[in-house]
Amino acid sequence: MVINVYQRYFEADLEYKGSKRRGASVTLMSDSEAGHIKYTAAVTFMPYENAQDFRVPYDAYFSKTLYEASGRRSKKKEQAFLDSLPQIIDELAETAGGKVFWDKPLTEARLG
Protein backbone atom coordinates (compact mmCIF):
# COMPACT_ATOMS: atom_id res chain seq x y z
CA MET A 1 0.00 0.00 0.00
CA VAL A 2 1.46 3.35 -1.07
CA ILE A 3 0.92 6.26 1.32
CA ASN A 4 1.98 9.87 0.87
CA VAL A 5 3.70 10.53 4.19
CA TYR A 6 4.16 14.15 3.09
CA GLN A 7 3.09 16.21 0.10
CA ARG A 8 3.28 19.93 -0.54
CA TYR A 9 3.38 22.19 -3.59
CA PHE A 10 5.99 24.92 -3.98
CA GLU A 11 6.95 27.52 -6.54
CA ALA A 12 9.75 26.17 -8.69
CA ASP A 13 11.71 26.79 -11.85
CA LEU A 14 12.56 24.28 -14.58
CA GLU A 15 12.60 24.27 -18.36
CA TYR A 16 11.78 20.69 -19.39
CA LYS A 17 11.07 19.33 -22.87
CA GLY A 18 10.43 22.84 -24.14
CA SER A 19 7.93 23.64 -21.40
CA LYS A 20 8.40 26.14 -18.56
CA ARG A 21 7.61 24.61 -15.15
CA ARG A 22 6.81 27.08 -12.36
CA GLY A 23 5.60 24.72 -9.63
CA ALA A 24 6.62 21.46 -8.00
CA SER A 25 4.92 18.73 -6.05
CA VAL A 26 7.26 17.44 -3.34
CA THR A 27 6.40 14.03 -1.88
CA LEU A 28 7.71 11.51 0.63
CA MET A 29 6.03 8.14 0.01
CA SER A 30 6.01 4.87 1.89
CA ASP A 31 5.20 1.62 0.14
CA SER A 32 4.58 -1.38 2.36
CA GLU A 33 3.54 -4.87 1.41
CA ALA A 34 3.96 -8.28 3.00
CA GLY A 35 6.45 -7.16 5.65
CA HIS A 36 8.53 -5.05 3.27
CA ILE A 37 8.85 -1.24 3.44
CA LYS A 38 10.21 1.27 0.94
CA TYR A 39 10.51 5.06 1.32
CA THR A 40 10.84 7.27 -1.75
CA ALA A 41 11.37 11.03 -2.10
CA ALA A 42 10.04 12.59 -5.30
CA VAL A 43 9.61 15.91 -7.03
CA THR A 44 7.35 16.53 -10.01
CA PHE A 45 7.66 19.83 -11.84
CA MET A 46 4.44 21.28 -13.25
CA PRO A 47 3.43 24.27 -15.39
CA TYR A 48 1.52 26.17 -12.64
CA GLU A 49 0.35 29.03 -14.85
CA ASN A 50 -2.04 30.49 -12.24
CA ALA A 51 -3.19 29.94 -8.66
CA GLN A 52 -5.76 27.30 -9.73
CA ASP A 53 -3.40 25.35 -12.00
CA PHE A 54 -2.36 22.19 -10.16
CA ARG A 55 -2.22 19.85 -13.16
CA VAL A 56 0.72 17.54 -12.71
CA PRO A 57 2.22 16.08 -15.90
CA TYR A 58 4.42 13.19 -14.90
CA ASP A 59 7.09 13.72 -17.55
CA ALA A 60 9.20 15.88 -15.21
CA TYR A 61 9.21 13.38 -12.32
CA PHE A 62 12.40 12.66 -10.40
CA SER A 63 12.70 10.29 -7.45
CA LYS A 64 15.14 8.60 -5.12
CA THR A 65 14.66 5.50 -2.98
CA LEU A 66 15.71 6.42 0.56
CA TYR A 67 15.20 3.09 2.33
CA GLU A 68 14.11 -0.41 1.39
CA ALA A 69 14.11 -3.42 3.71
CA SER A 70 12.00 -5.87 5.63
CA GLY A 71 9.87 -4.17 8.24
CA ARG A 72 7.04 -1.71 8.56
CA ARG A 73 6.44 2.04 8.75
CA SER A 74 8.43 3.85 11.40
CA LYS A 75 7.56 7.33 12.68
CA LYS A 76 11.21 7.78 13.71
CA LYS A 77 12.49 6.97 10.20
CA GLU A 78 9.80 9.12 8.61
CA GLN A 79 10.80 12.11 10.73
CA ALA A 80 14.45 11.67 9.75
CA PHE A 81 13.46 11.51 6.07
CA LEU A 82 11.27 14.61 6.45
CA ASP A 83 14.15 16.48 8.09
CA SER A 84 16.44 15.67 5.14
CA LEU A 85 13.77 16.03 2.43
CA PRO A 86 14.71 19.56 1.27
CA GLN A 87 18.33 18.52 0.70
CA ILE A 88 17.31 15.35 -1.16
CA ILE A 89 14.82 17.21 -3.34
CA ASP A 90 17.36 19.97 -4.05
CA GLU A 91 19.78 17.30 -5.32
CA LEU A 92 17.10 15.76 -7.56
CA ALA A 93 16.04 19.19 -8.86
CA GLU A 94 19.63 20.25 -9.53
CA THR A 95 20.26 17.08 -11.53
CA ALA A 96 17.32 18.05 -13.75
CA GLY A 97 18.45 21.70 -13.97
CA GLY A 98 15.65 22.98 -11.77
CA LYS A 99 15.05 24.59 -8.40
CA VAL A 100 12.35 24.37 -5.73
CA PHE A 101 11.65 27.57 -3.79
CA TRP A 102 11.11 26.27 -0.25
CA ASP A 103 10.23 29.73 1.04
CA LYS A 104 7.31 29.99 -1.44
CA PRO A 105 4.83 27.20 -0.66
CA LEU A 106 1.67 27.08 -2.79
CA THR A 107 -0.31 24.85 -0.40
CA GLU A 108 -0.29 23.63 3.17
CA ALA A 109 1.58 20.42 3.83
CA ARG A 110 -0.46 17.21 3.76
CA LEU A 111 0.74 14.53 6.16
CA GLY A 112 -0.43 10.94 5.88
N, CA, C and O atoms as a GROMACS GRO file, in nm:
protein
  448
    1MET      N    1   0.084  -0.117   0.000
    1MET     CA    2   0.000   0.000   0.000
    1MET      C    3   0.089   0.124   0.000
    1MET      O    4   0.175   0.140   0.087
    2VAL      N    5   0.069   0.211  -0.097
    2VAL     CA    6   0.146   0.335  -0.107
    2VAL      C    7   0.073   0.446  -0.033
    2VAL      O    8  -0.046   0.468  -0.053
    3ILE      N    9   0.147   0.515   0.054
    3ILE     CA   10   0.092   0.626   0.132
    3ILE      C   11   0.183   0.747   0.113
    3ILE      O   12   0.305   0.736   0.123
    4ASN      N   13   0.122   0.863   0.087
    4ASN     CA   14   0.198   0.987   0.087
    4ASN      C   15   0.217   1.029   0.233
    4ASN      O   16   0.124   1.076   0.297
    5VAL      N   17   0.338   1.011   0.283
    5VAL     CA   18   0.370   1.053   0.419
    5VAL      C   19   0.367   1.205   0.426
    5VAL      O   20   0.326   1.263   0.527
    6TYR      N   21   0.410   1.270   0.317
    6TYR     CA   22   0.416   1.416   0.309
    6TYR      C   23   0.396   1.456   0.164
    6TYR      O   24   0.451   1.392   0.073
    7GLN      N   25   0.319   1.561   0.142
    7GLN     CA   26   0.309   1.621   0.010
    7GLN      C   27   0.280   1.770   0.026
    7GLN      O   28   0.198   1.811   0.108
    8ARG      N   29   0.350   1.849  -0.054
    8ARG     CA   30   0.328   1.993  -0.055
    8ARG      C   31   0.373   2.048  -0.189
    8ARG      O   32   0.469   1.999  -0.249
    9TYR      N   33   0.304   2.152  -0.235
    9TYR     CA   34   0.338   2.219  -0.359
    9TYR      C   35   0.414   2.347  -0.329
    9TYR      O   36   0.385   2.419  -0.233
   10PHE      N   37   0.514   2.374  -0.413
   10PHE     CA   38   0.599   2.492  -0.398
   10PHE      C   39   0.618   2.559  -0.534
   10PHE      O   40   0.604   2.495  -0.638
   11GLU      N   41   0.649   2.688  -0.532
   11GLU     CA   42   0.695   2.752  -0.654
   11GLU      C   43   0.827   2.689  -0.691
   11GLU      O   44   0.904   2.646  -0.604
   12ALA      N   45   0.854   2.682  -0.821
   12ALA     CA   46   0.975   2.617  -0.869
   12ALA      C   47   1.013   2.677  -1.004
   12ALA      O   48   0.941   2.760  -1.060
   13ASP      N   49   1.126   2.633  -1.054
   13ASP     CA   50   1.171   2.679  -1.185
   13ASP      C   51   1.243   2.565  -1.255
   13ASP      O   52   1.340   2.509  -1.204
   14LEU      N   53   1.193   2.531  -1.374
   14LEU     CA   54   1.256   2.428  -1.458
   14LEU      C   55   1.206   2.444  -1.600
   14LEU      O   56   1.087   2.464  -1.623
   15GLU      N   57   1.295   2.436  -1.695
   15GLU     CA   58   1.260   2.427  -1.836
   15GLU      C   59   1.279   2.280  -1.873
   15GLU      O   60   1.391   2.228  -1.865
   16TYR      N   61   1.170   2.213  -1.913
   16TYR     CA   62   1.178   2.069  -1.939
   16TYR      C   63   1.100   2.034  -2.064
   16TYR      O   64   0.981   2.063  -2.074
   17LYS      N   65   1.167   1.973  -2.159
   17LYS     CA   66   1.107   1.933  -2.287
   17LYS      C   67   1.034   2.050  -2.352
   17LYS      O   68   0.924   2.034  -2.404
   18GLY      N   69   1.097   2.166  -2.349
   18GLY     CA   70   1.042   2.284  -2.414
   18GLY      C   71   0.929   2.352  -2.340
   18GLY      O   72   0.864   2.441  -2.394
   19SER      N   73   0.904   2.309  -2.218
   19SER     CA   74   0.793   2.364  -2.140
   19SER      C   75   0.845   2.424  -2.009
   19SER      O   76   0.922   2.360  -1.937
   20LYS      N   77   0.802   2.546  -1.980
   20LYS     CA   78   0.840   2.614  -1.856
   20LYS      C   79   0.758   2.556  -1.740
   20LYS      O   80   0.636   2.549  -1.748
   21ARG      N   81   0.827   2.514  -1.635
   21ARG     CA   82   0.761   2.461  -1.515
   21ARG      C   83   0.783   2.560  -1.402
   21ARG      O   84   0.897   2.596  -1.371
   22ARG      N   85   0.674   2.605  -1.340
   22ARG     CA   86   0.681   2.708  -1.236
   22ARG      C   87   0.639   2.658  -1.098
   22ARG      O   88   0.642   2.733  -1.001
   23GLY      N   89   0.602   2.531  -1.090
   23GLY     CA   90   0.560   2.472  -0.964
   23GLY      C   91   0.616   2.332  -0.949
   23GLY      O   92   0.661   2.271  -1.046
   24ALA      N   93   0.613   2.282  -0.826
   24ALA     CA   94   0.662   2.146  -0.801
   24ALA      C   95   0.580   2.082  -0.689
   24ALA      O   96   0.544   2.146  -0.591
   25SER      N   97   0.553   1.955  -0.708
   25SER     CA   98   0.492   1.873  -0.605
   25SER      C   99   0.604   1.794  -0.540
   25SER      O  100   0.675   1.718  -0.606
   26VAL      N  101   0.621   1.813  -0.410
   26VAL     CA  102   0.726   1.743  -0.334
   26VAL      C  103   0.658   1.638  -0.247
   26VAL      O  104   0.564   1.668  -0.174
   27THR      N  105   0.706   1.514  -0.256
   27THR     CA  106   0.640   1.403  -0.188
   27THR      C  107   0.741   1.310  -0.121
   27THR      O  108   0.848   1.282  -0.175
   28LEU      N  109   0.703   1.262  -0.003
   28LEU     CA  110   0.771   1.151   0.063
   28LEU      C  111   0.668   1.040   0.070
   28LEU      O  112   0.563   1.057   0.132
   29MET      N  113   0.698   0.925   0.008
   29MET     CA  114   0.603   0.814   0.001
   29MET      C  115   0.657   0.693   0.075
   29MET      O  116   0.778   0.667   0.078
   30SER      N  117   0.565   0.618   0.135
   30SER     CA  118   0.601   0.488   0.189
   30SER      C  119   0.521   0.384   0.112
   30SER      O  120   0.405   0.407   0.076
   31ASP      N  121   0.584   0.272   0.086
   31ASP     CA  122   0.520   0.162   0.014
   31ASP      C  123   0.546   0.036   0.095
   31ASP      O  124   0.660  -0.010   0.105
   32SER      N  125   0.440  -0.019   0.154
   32SER     CA  126   0.458  -0.138   0.236
   32SER      C  127   0.369  -0.250   0.186
   32SER      O  128   0.253  -0.230   0.149
   33GLU      N  129   0.428  -0.369   0.185
   33GLU     CA  130   0.354  -0.487   0.141
   33GLU      C  131   0.424  -0.611   0.193
   33GLU      O  132   0.544  -0.628   0.175
   34ALA      N  133   0.348  -0.696   0.256
   34ALA     CA  134   0.396  -0.828   0.300
   34ALA      C  135   0.525  -0.819   0.382
   34ALA      O  136   0.619  -0.894   0.358
   35GLY      N  137   0.529  -0.727   0.478
   35GLY     CA  138   0.645  -0.716   0.566
   35GLY      C  139   0.765  -0.649   0.504
   35GLY      O  140   0.877  -0.662   0.555
   36HIS      N  141   0.744  -0.576   0.396
   36HIS     CA  142   0.853  -0.505   0.327
   36HIS      C  143   0.814  -0.357   0.320
   36HIS      O  144   0.700  -0.324   0.291
   37ILE      N  145   0.910  -0.268   0.346
   37ILE     CA  146   0.885  -0.124   0.344
   37ILE      C  147   0.985  -0.054   0.253
   37ILE      O  148   1.102  -0.090   0.247
   38LYS      N  149   0.936   0.046   0.184
   38LYS     CA  150   1.021   0.126   0.094
   38LYS      C  151   0.979   0.272   0.110
   38LYS      O  152   0.860   0.302   0.108
   39TYR      N  153   1.077   0.361   0.126
   39TYR     CA  154   1.051   0.506   0.132
   39TYR      C  155   1.114   0.570   0.009
   39TYR      O  156   1.229   0.541  -0.027
   40THR      N  157   1.039   0.659  -0.055
   40THR     CA  158   1.084   0.727  -0.175
   40THR      C  159   1.056   0.876  -0.163
   40THR      O  160   0.948   0.916  -0.121
   41ALA      N  161   1.155   0.958  -0.199
   41ALA     CA  162   1.137   1.103  -0.210
   41ALA      C  163   1.120   1.135  -0.358
   41ALA      O  164   1.189   1.078  -0.442
   42ALA      N  165   1.027   1.227  -0.389
   42ALA     CA  166   1.004   1.259  -0.530
   42ALA      C  167   0.966   1.405  -0.546
   42ALA      O  168   0.909   1.468  -0.457
   43VAL      N  169   1.001   1.456  -0.663
   43VAL     CA  170   0.961   1.591  -0.703
   43VAL      C  171   0.908   1.582  -0.846
   43VAL      O  172   0.970   1.522  -0.933
   44THR      N  173   0.793   1.645  -0.868
   44THR     CA  174   0.735   1.653  -1.001
   44THR      C  175   0.716   1.800  -1.034
   44THR      O  176   0.645   1.871  -0.963
   45PHE      N  177   0.779   1.844  -1.142
   45PHE     CA  178   0.766   1.983  -1.184
   45PHE      C  179   0.644   1.998  -1.273
   45PHE      O  180   0.617   1.913  -1.358
   46MET      N  181   0.570   2.107  -1.253
   46MET     CA  182   0.444   2.128  -1.325
   46MET      C  183   0.436   2.270  -1.378
   46MET      O  184   0.507   2.358  -1.330
   47PRO      N  185   0.350   2.294  -1.478
   47PRO     CA  186   0.343   2.427  -1.539
   47PRO      C  187   0.304   2.538  -1.442
   47PRO      O  188   0.368   2.643  -1.441
   48TYR      N  189   0.202   2.518  -1.360
   48TYR     CA  190   0.152   2.617  -1.264
   48TYR      C  191   0.146   2.757  -1.326
   48TYR      O  192   0.226   2.845  -1.293
   49GLU      N  193   0.050   2.775  -1.415
   49GLU     CA  194   0.035   2.903  -1.485
   49GLU      C  195  -0.047   3.005  -1.407
   49GLU      O  196  -0.039   3.125  -1.435
   50ASN      N  197  -0.128   2.958  -1.310
   50ASN     CA  198  -0.204   3.049  -1.224
   50ASN      C  199  -0.235   2.977  -1.093
   50ASN      O  200  -0.202   2.859  -1.078
   51ALA      N  201  -0.297   3.047  -1.000
   51ALA     CA  202  -0.319   2.994  -0.866
   51ALA      C  203  -0.413   2.873  -0.861
   51ALA      O  204  -0.417   2.802  -0.761
   52GLN      N  205  -0.487   2.847  -0.968
   52GLN     CA  206  -0.576   2.730  -0.972
   52GLN      C  207  -0.516   2.615  -1.054
   52GLN      O  208  -0.580   2.510  -1.066
   53ASP      N  209  -0.400   2.633  -1.108
   53ASP     CA  210  -0.340   2.535  -1.200
   53ASP      C  211  -0.252   2.435  -1.124
   53ASP      O  212  -0.134   2.460  -1.101
   54PHE      N  213  -0.312   2.323  -1.086
   54PHE     CA  214  -0.236   2.219  -1.016
   54PHE      C  215  -0.230   2.091  -1.099
   54PHE      O  216  -0.219   1.982  -1.043
   55ARG      N  217  -0.238   2.104  -1.232
   55ARG     CA  218  -0.222   1.986  -1.316
   55ARG      C  219  -0.078   1.938  -1.307
   55ARG      O  220   0.016   2.018  -1.314
   56VAL      N  221  -0.061   1.810  -1.293
   56VAL     CA  222   0.072   1.754  -1.271
   56VAL      C  223   0.104   1.656  -1.384
   56VAL      O  224   0.061   1.541  -1.380
   57PRO      N  225   0.178   1.700  -1.486
   57PRO     CA  226   0.222   1.608  -1.590
   57PRO      C  227   0.342   1.529  -1.536
   57PRO      O  228   0.434   1.587  -1.480
   58TYR      N  229   0.338   1.401  -1.553
   58TYR     CA  230   0.442   1.319  -1.490
   58TYR      C  231   0.564   1.296  -1.578
   58TYR      O  232   0.637   1.199  -1.559
   59ASP      N  233   0.588   1.385  -1.674
   59ASP     CA  234   0.709   1.372  -1.755
   59ASP      C  235   0.831   1.433  -1.686
   59ASP      O  236   0.944   1.397  -1.717
   60ALA      N  237   0.809   1.524  -1.593
   60ALA     CA  238   0.920   1.588  -1.521
   60ALA      C  239   0.919   1.538  -1.376
   60ALA      O  240   0.913   1.617  -1.282
   61TYR      N  241   0.926   1.406  -1.362
   61TYR     CA  242   0.921   1.338  -1.232
   61TYR      C  243   1.059   1.282  -1.201
   61TYR      O  244   1.119   1.213  -1.283
   62PHE      N  245   1.108   1.312  -1.081
   62PHE     CA  246   1.240   1.266  -1.040
   62PHE      C  247   1.228   1.211  -0.899
   62PHE      O  248   1.168   1.273  -0.812
   63SER      N  249   1.286   1.093  -0.875
   63SER     CA  250   1.270   1.029  -0.745
   63SER      C  251   1.399   0.960  -0.701
   63SER      O  252   1.490   0.936  -0.779
   64LYS      N  253   1.400   0.930  -0.571
   64LYS     CA  254   1.514   0.860  -0.512
   64LYS      C  255   1.462   0.769  -0.401
   64LYS      O  256   1.388   0.814  -0.312
   65THR      N  257   1.501   0.643  -0.406
   65THR     CA  258   1.466   0.550  -0.298
   65THR      C  259   1.557   0.580  -0.179
   65THR      O  260   1.679   0.579  -0.192
   66LEU      N  261   1.496   0.606  -0.064
   66LEU     CA  262   1.571   0.642   0.056
   66LEU      C  263   1.598   0.521   0.145
   66LEU      O  264   1.700   0.516   0.214
   67TYR      N  265   1.507   0.425   0.142
   67TYR     CA  266   1.520   0.309   0.233
   67TYR      C  267   1.434   0.197   0.177
   67TYR      O  268   1.322   0.220   0.131
   68GLU      N  269   1.487   0.076   0.182
   68GLU     CA  270   1.411  -0.040   0.139
   68GLU      C  271   1.461  -0.161   0.216
   68GLU      O  272   1.579  -0.194   0.209
   69ALA      N  273   1.371  -0.227   0.289
   69ALA     CA  274   1.411  -0.342   0.371
   69ALA      C  275   1.286  -0.413   0.423
   69ALA      O  276   1.174  -0.369   0.401
   70SER      N  277   1.310  -0.521   0.492
   70SER     CA  278   1.200  -0.587   0.563
   70SER      C  279   1.161  -0.499   0.680
   70SER      O  280   1.246  -0.432   0.740
   71GLY      N  281   1.033  -0.497   0.712
   71GLY     CA  282   0.987  -0.417   0.824
   71GLY      C  283   0.857  -0.349   0.794
   71GLY      O  284   0.784  -0.389   0.703
   72ARG      N  285   0.828  -0.246   0.870
   72ARG     CA  286   0.704  -0.171   0.856
   72ARG      C  287   0.732  -0.022   0.874
   72ARG      O  288   0.846   0.017   0.899
   73ARG      N  289   0.627   0.060   0.860
   73ARG     CA  290   0.645   0.204   0.875
   73ARG      C  291   0.699   0.237   1.013
   73ARG      O  292   0.667   0.172   1.112
   74SER      N  293   0.782   0.341   1.015
   74SER     CA  294   0.843   0.385   1.140
   74SER      C  295   0.834   0.537   1.148
   74SER      O  296   0.887   0.607   1.061
   75LYS      N  297   0.768   0.588   1.250
   75LYS     CA  298   0.756   0.733   1.268
   75LYS      C  299   0.894   0.797   1.284
   75LYS      O  300   0.917   0.909   1.238
   76LYS      N  301   0.985   0.726   1.350
   76LYS     CA  302   1.120   0.778   1.371
   76LYS      C  303   1.194   0.793   1.237
   76LYS      O  304   1.256   0.896   1.211
   77LYS      N  305   1.187   0.689   1.152
   77LYS     CA  306   1.249   0.697   1.020
   77LYS      C  307   1.184   0.806   0.936
   77LYS      O  308   1.253   0.882   0.868
   78GLU      N  309   1.051   0.812   0.941
   78GLU     CA  310   0.980   0.912   0.861
   78GLU      C  311   1.021   1.054   0.902
   78GLU      O  312   1.037   1.140   0.815
   79GLN      N  313   1.037   1.079   1.028
   79GLN     CA  314   1.080   1.212   1.073
   79GLN      C  315   1.220   1.244   1.023
   79GLN      O  316   1.247   1.357   0.982
   80ALA      N  317   1.309   1.146   1.026
   80ALA     CA  318   1.445   1.167   0.975
   80ALA      C  319   1.442   1.197   0.825
   80ALA      O  320   1.514   1.284   0.778
   81PHE      N  321   1.358   1.125   0.752
   81PHE     CA  322   1.346   1.151   0.608
   81PHE      C  323   1.286   1.288   0.582
   81PHE      O  324   1.330   1.359   0.491
   82LEU      N  325   1.186   1.328   0.660
   82LEU     CA  326   1.127   1.461   0.645
   82LEU      C  327   1.228   1.571   0.673
   82LEU      O  328   1.230   1.674   0.605
   83ASP      N  329   1.312   1.549   0.774
   83ASP     CA  330   1.415   1.648   0.809
   83ASP      C  331   1.514   1.667   0.695
   83ASP      O  332   1.563   1.778   0.674
   84SER      N  333   1.545   1.560   0.622
   84SER     CA  334   1.644   1.567   0.514
   84SER      C  335   1.580   1.587   0.377
   84SER      O  336   1.651   1.596   0.277
   85LEU      N  337   1.446   1.593   0.371
   85LEU     CA  338   1.376   1.602   0.243
   85LEU      C  339   1.419   1.723   0.158
   85LEU      O  340   1.442   1.706   0.038
   86PRO      N  341   1.429   1.844   0.213
   86PRO     CA  342   1.471   1.956   0.127
   86PRO      C  343   1.606   1.932   0.058
   86PRO      O  344   1.621   1.964  -0.060
   87GLN      N  345   1.702   1.878   0.129
   87GLN     CA  346   1.833   1.852   0.070
   87GLN      C  347   1.823   1.747  -0.040
   87GLN      O  348   1.885   1.762  -0.146
   88ILE      N  349   1.748   1.642  -0.017
   88ILE     CA  350   1.732   1.535  -0.116
   88ILE      C  351   1.662   1.589  -0.241
   88ILE      O  352   1.705   1.562  -0.353
   89ILE      N  353   1.555   1.664  -0.221
   89ILE     CA  354   1.482   1.721  -0.334
   89ILE      C  355   1.567   1.822  -0.410
   89ILE      O  356   1.562   1.827  -0.532
   90ASP      N  357   1.645   1.903  -0.338
   90ASP     CA  358   1.736   1.997  -0.405
   90ASP      C  359   1.834   1.922  -0.495
   90ASP      O  360   1.863   1.968  -0.606
   91GLU      N  361   1.886   1.810  -0.450
   91GLU     CA  362   1.978   1.730  -0.532
   91GLU      C  363   1.908   1.676  -0.657
   91GLU      O  364   1.964   1.682  -0.766
   92LEU      N  365   1.786   1.626  -0.641
   92LEU     CA  366   1.710   1.576  -0.756
   92LEU      C  367   1.680   1.690  -0.854
   92LEU      O  368   1.696   1.674  -0.975
   93ALA      N  369   1.637   1.804  -0.801
   93ALA     CA  370   1.605   1.919  -0.886
   93ALA      C  371   1.727   1.969  -0.961
   93ALA      O  372   1.721   2.000  -1.080
   94GLU      N  373   1.839   1.977  -0.891
   94GLU     CA  374   1.963   2.025  -0.953
   94GLU      C  375   2.006   1.934  -1.067
   94GLU      O  376   2.052   1.981  -1.171
   95THR      N  377   1.991   1.804  -1.048
   95THR     CA  378   2.026   1.708  -1.153
   95THR      C  379   1.944   1.734  -1.280
   95THR      O  380   1.994   1.716  -1.391
   96ALA      N  381   1.820   1.777  -1.262
   96ALA     CA  382   1.732   1.805  -1.376
   96ALA      C  383   1.750   1.947  -1.429
   96ALA      O  384   1.695   1.982  -1.534
   97GLY      N  385   1.826   2.031  -1.357
   97GLY     CA  386   1.845   2.170  -1.397
   97GLY      C  387   1.740   2.263  -1.340
   97GLY      O  388   1.721   2.374  -1.390
   98GLY      N  389   1.672   2.218  -1.236
   98GLY     CA  390   1.564   2.298  -1.177
   98GLY      C  391   1.591   2.340  -1.035
   98GLY      O  392   1.696   2.309  -0.978
   99LYS      N  393   1.494   2.411  -0.978
   99LYS     CA  394   1.505   2.459  -0.840
   99LYS      C  395   1.366   2.466  -0.779
   99LYS      O  396   1.269   2.508  -0.843
  100VAL      N  397   1.357   2.424  -0.652
  100VAL     CA  398   1.235   2.437  -0.573
  100VAL      C  399   1.256   2.553  -0.476
  100VAL      O  400   1.359   2.561  -0.409
  101PHE      N  401   1.157   2.643  -0.469
  101PHE     CA  402   1.166   2.757  -0.379
  101PHE      C  403   1.092   2.723  -0.249
  101PHE      O  404   0.970   2.741  -0.239
  102TRP      N  405   1.166   2.675  -0.152
  102TRP     CA  406   1.111   2.627  -0.026
  102TRP      C  407   1.041   2.738   0.053
  102TRP      O  408   0.951   2.710   0.132
  103ASP      N  409   1.083   2.862   0.032
  103ASP     CA  410   1.023   2.973   0.104
  103ASP      C  411   0.896   3.026   0.036
  103ASP      O  412   0.841   3.128   0.078
  104LYS      N  413   0.851   2.957  -0.071
  104LYS     CA  414   0.731   2.999  -0.144
  104LYS      C  415   0.634   2.881  -0.163
  104LYS      O  416   0.612   2.836  -0.276
  105PRO      N  417   0.578   2.831  -0.053
  105PRO     CA  418   0.483   2.720  -0.066
  105PRO      C  419   0.354   2.766  -0.134
  105PRO      O  420   0.310   2.880  -0.115
  106LEU      N  421   0.295   2.678  -0.211
  106LEU     CA  422   0.167   2.708  -0.279
  106LEU      C  423   0.048   2.649  -0.204
  106LEU      O  424  -0.066   2.692  -0.224
  107THR      N  425   0.075   2.550  -0.118
  107THR     CA  426  -0.031   2.485  -0.040
  107THR      C  427   0.022   2.456   0.099
  107THR      O  428   0.141   2.470   0.127
  108GLU      N  429  -0.068   2.415   0.185
  108GLU     CA  430  -0.029   2.363   0.317
  108GLU      C  431   0.024   2.222   0.299
  108GLU      O  432  -0.012   2.154   0.203
  109ALA      N  433   0.107   2.179   0.389
  109ALA     CA  434   0.158   2.042   0.383
  109ALA      C  435   0.047   1.943   0.417
  109ALA      O  436  -0.036   1.968   0.504
  110ARG      N  437   0.046   1.830   0.346
  110ARG     CA  438  -0.046   1.721   0.376
  110ARG      C  439   0.037   1.605   0.432
  110ARG      O  440   0.130   1.557   0.367
  111LEU      N  441   0.002   1.562   0.552
  111LEU     CA  442   0.074   1.453   0.616
  111LEU      C  443  -0.018   1.332   0.622
  111LEU      O  444  -0.136   1.343   0.654
  112GLY      N  445   0.040   1.214   0.591
  112GLY     CA  446  -0.043   1.094   0.588
  112GLY      C  447  -0.001   0.988   0.681
  112GLY      O  448  -0.065   0.882   0.687
   0.00000   0.00000   0.00000
